[in-house]
Amino acid sequence: MAISKFSLPCTINMIAVLFVFVLAGCQGKPKTTPVPAPAQSAEEPQVVQSEKYIKDSNKLKLCQAQLEALKVVNSSEHRSMQTTFDALMSNAAQYTGVRKNVGENTQDTVDSLYHYRANQLCARIAQALMDSLTKKGEARP
């Protein structure tokens, strides 16, 4: 199922929110008894989550921009990567819709899976773009 250009930014934002959940879930519990810390404002956790959201959102936007650049440089590679990207975004959006209805262990597992798959795909897109650009740069008339 392809994602329309109008819903893609919304989907990217949903995936970024999902990444925030993943990052928050990766923080393990300390093995020693913690010493009580001074009281912190209620805004600090929101700021940290907002920073993570912005960082992950920017990573996905860069990935999408690299995918669009690949379209210009290597259209056949772009088609393949675009199909994979659309499928991942569609599946992640579907998961985001049901995430609250599954257990914490399942959330941790599936959150990590989507985080890994998105990072892996974005790395493949970046590599395909670099390979295509260098191939064109090294071409001789």
Secondary structure, DSSP 4 states (H G I P E B T S, - for coil): -PPPTTTHHHHHHHHHHHHHHHHHHT-PPPSSPPPPPPP--THHHHHHHHHHHHHHHHHHHHHHHHHHHHHHH-HHHHHHHHHHHHHHHHHHHHHHHHGGGS-HHHHHHHHHHHHHHHHHHHHHHHHHHHHHHHHHHH---
